[in-house]
Amino acid sequence: MSLNPPIFLKLSEENNSKFVETKQSQTTSIASEDPLKNLRLASQEVLQKAQQSGRSKCLKCGGSRMFYCYTCYVPVENVPIEQIPLVKLPLKIDIIKHPNETDGKSTAIHAKLLAPEFVNIYTYPCVPEYEEKDHEVALVFPGPQSISVKDISFHLQKRIQNNVRGKNDDLDKPSFKRKRAEEHEFCDLNDSKCKGTTLKKIIFIDSTWNQTNKIITDERLQGLLQVELKTRKTCFWRHQKGKPDTFLSTIEAIYYFLVDYHTDILKEKYRGQYDNLLFFYSFMYQLIKNAKCSGDKETGKLIH
C-alpha cells in the first residue's frame, strides 16, 4: 500500500523514542502466554503516578475519570497530554460503536486517544457513507465471505476492474476515454500510477458479540469487503461469558490488524511501530492481573 499520511506531530517522535524494551525480541506469536510482555512501549510512568493519585478531572467536561475521559477522548488533568505517545498509522480507521456499549468500558477510546489524527468514532446509527468508496474501504468482521489480510489488495483491485468494465459498457463514451479506462483496468498494484487501488480506510465495530448483528446487517455496510483476522487469544479482563478466548477486544483487533497489514501488505518487517496503541490497555491489564493476584478489589474499581 502506498499512502501519504498526514504530517505527524514532533511530539510523537520525541515521546515514541523512549522505549521500554523487554529482554526478549518482539513477537506476535499466538503461542505466547503473555503476548503483551514483549511490547515496545513509551514510558508508562505517567500512568503509574496517575494510578497512585487516583481519579482526576477532565479539563473539558469536568467529569471525574481515571487516566482519560471516555466522553471527550482526552487525558485527564493528572495525565499531561505531552506524556502520552502518539501513534502514526498507515491508514484511516473508522470505529462504529453500538449505542449500548458502555463508554467507560470501551477500549476503542484508546485508539482515538493514541492516534487522534487517524481514528474516528461513530455511535450507531450514525454511519459514514461508504457506497462510492467500496474499492478503498474494508470492514474487519468474521463471516463466510471474509478474506485474510494478505488478500485485501487483490480483492480491491478486482473491484476496480469490475467498476471500470461497467463504465466501459457505455458505447457512447468517446474512444480516448475508453482507452484510458482500459489501461487503468489492468493496473499493477505495485505501480506508482495505481495508488488509488490501495486500502485507505478500515472499519471496526465496537460492540459485544451479541449486539453486533444490528450493525453488521445495516444496509450502509453491505457490499463492503470483509476481512477476518488470524486467530489470536485475547487478554481482555472483561472477557464475554460463553465466548472463546479468540474473541478480541476492539483495541486488540485494531492492533493485530495493523501488525498483519504491515507485514502482509506493506511487506515490511514489524518493529513495534503500533505497539503504543496498547499503551493504556497493557497498563490496565497488568494492574488488574496484579490486583487479582493480591486480592486487591479497589484497583479494579478505580479503573472501571
N, C-alpha and C positions, 0 to 999 in steps of 0.2 A: 504494500500500500504506500502511495506517495501522497503526503499531505504537507501543507504549510501551516503548522499550528500557530496560534496567536503568540505574540511576543510574551515571553514568560517573565514574571517579576524577578528582579535581582534578589529579592528576599528569599525566594525559594532556593536559589542556587547557594546562597550563603548558609541557610539552615540545613539543606539536604546534604551539605558537605560534611556535616557532623554525624558520622555513622557510628552506631553501636553494633559491632560485629561479634558474633559468637565464634567459637573455635572451629566449628565445622563449616564446610563450604555451603553456599546457597543451594537448596534443593526443593523441588516441588513434588517429591515422591509421595504417593498416597500411602506408602507403607510406613511413613514416619509416624511415630507415636505422638509426637507433638509438632505438627507442621509449622507452628508459629515460632519455634525456638531459634530457627536459623535466619529469621528476617533481618534485613539490613535497615535499621530504623534510625530516625533522628532521635536525639536525646529526649527521654520521657521524664526528665527531672521536673519539668513544669507541671506534669500531671501528678507526680508524686507529692509535690508541695500542695497542689490544689486538693488532693485527696486528704491530706493531713489537716488542712484548714477547713474542709467541709464545703457545703453549698455556698454559692456566691451569686451576685446579682447580674442579670442580663442588662447590659447598658442600653439596649433598645427598648425592651418591653418591661423591664424591672422585675421580671419573674425570678424566683429562686431556683437555681439549677446547679447540677454537678458537671463540671468541665465545659459544657456548652449549652446553648439554648436551642432546643429542638424545634422551637417555633420560628425563631428568627434566623437560624442557621449561622450563628456566630459564637465564638468562645465567650465564656463569662468573664467577669471582671478580674478574677484572680488567675486567669489563664491568658497572659498577654498574646495577642494575635501574632506578634513578630516571633514568638517562640513555637508557633505551630508550623509544621512543614507544609509546603505547597507542592502538589504533585502535577507534573506535566504529562498529559495523556496524548496518545496518538490519534484520538478521535473524540467526538462529542458523545455524551451519554444522556439519555432521557430516562427518568425513573417515573413510572406511573404507580402511584400509591393508592391502595384501597382505602376508602373513606373510614372504614372501621379499624384500620391499622393504627394502633396507639403510637402517637408521635414519639413519646419518651422511650419506647421500646424498639423503634425502628433503627436499623443500622444503615439505612440508606442515607441518613443525615450525615454520616461520616464522610461519604463520598463528596457531598456538597461542601462540607467544611474544608476538606483537604484538596479538592480540585474544583474550586468555585467557578473558574473560567470555562470549565468543560462539562459541568454537570447541571442539569435542570430537573427539578422535581415537580410533578403534576399530581394533583389529587383527583382521582376518578370521581365523576365522569368527564373531567377536563382532560382531553387527549389531543395532542397536536395533529395536524393533517399530514399524513404520510403518502397519500394516494399517488401524487405525482413524483414521489421520490423513492419508490419501491426498489429502484435499481442501485440505491446507495444507502439503504437502511436495512437493518436486520433486528429480529426480536429473539432474545435469549429465553427459550422455553422448550421443555421436552415435549415430544409428540411423534406420531408415526411419520410425519413429513419432515422432521427436523434433520439437519445436516450437521456435520462436525465443523469445527472452526477452520480446519485446513482447507475445506471445500468452499468457503464463502466466496472467494474471488471468482471461481469457476461459475458458480450459480448466478452471481450478479452479472457476469459477462453474458451469460445466456439470456438474462432478462433484457439486457440492452440490445442484443441481437434480435430478439423477438420484437422489441419495440421498433427497431429500425425496419424490420421486414414488414411490419404493419404499416409503417409510413410509406414504404415503397410500393404498397398496393395501390396507391393513388396514381393512376395513369396520367392524370393531368399535371403531375409535378414536372417542372422543367427538367430536362435531361441532366444538366450540370448539377442540380440538387440531388438527383437520384444517384449520380456517380459518387458524389461526396458522401452520401449516406452509406453506400455500399462499401466504400473504403473504410468507414468507421465501424461497419458491422464486424469486420474481421480484425479488429484491434488486438494487438498483443498486449496483455496486462502489464508486461514489463516495459512497454514502450512509453516514453515520457509524454507522448501525444495523447495517451489514453488515460490520463489521471482521473478523468471523470467517471471511470468504470469502477473505482475503488470504493470500499465501505467508508462512509463518512459519519455515520451515527449508529449507535447500538442502543436498544431499548431493553429495560429490565422492569419486571413487575414486582412491586414491594407489597407483599401480602402473605397471609398464612396460606398454605397449600389448599386448605378447604375453601378459601374465598377467591381463589384465582379464576374460577370459571366465569364469573361475571365480567371480568376484564378481558380475558383471552378470547372470549366469544364476541366481543364488541366488533361491529362491522368495520370500524376505522382501523382495526389491526388485522383484518382478514386480507390474505394475499401477500402479507409480508414474509420474507424469508425467515424461517425459524431455525435457530441454532441450539444445539444441545451440547453441554459441557462434558468433558471427560469425567469419569467417576472419581470423586474426591470425598473425603469424610469431613463433616462439619465439626467445628469446635464450639459451636454456639451453645451458650449456657441456658437459653430458653428453647431447647430442642422440643419440637412439636410431638406430643404424645402419640404413639402409634405409627410414626413415620420413620423410615430408615435413616441411618446416620449419613446417608449420601445427600439428604435434602439440605442444601446450603442456605445460610443467611444471605441477605441481599449484598452486603459488602463483600462477603466471601465469593459470591458468584461474579461480582464485578472484577474483583482482584484476579481470580483464576482465569476468567475470560481474557483479560489483558495479558496475562503471562502467556497463555496459549497463542494469542494473537501475535504477540511479539516474536515468538519462536516459529510459529507455523505460517504466518502471513508475511510479516516483515523480514523473516529469515535472519534474525539477529540473535546473538547469544543473550540470554537473560541474565542481567547483573543486578537485580534488585531495584530496577527503575520504578516499580509501582508498589514496593513494599510498604511505603509510608501511608498507603491507603488503609492499612491496618494499624495505624498509629494509635488510635483510640481503642479499637477492637482488641488488639493484643494486650493492651494495658488492663482493660476491663476483664478480659479472660483470665489474666494472671491474678488479678485482685480476687475474683470470685473463686478461682481454684484454691488460692491460699486461704480464703475465708472458710471454704468447705472443709479444708484440712484441719483448721484450727477451731472450727465450730463458731466462728465469728459471724453472727447474723446481722450485725449492724452495718458491716461493709456492704452486704448485699442490698440492704435498704437504701443506703446512700446513693448508689448508682442507678437505682430504679427511678 
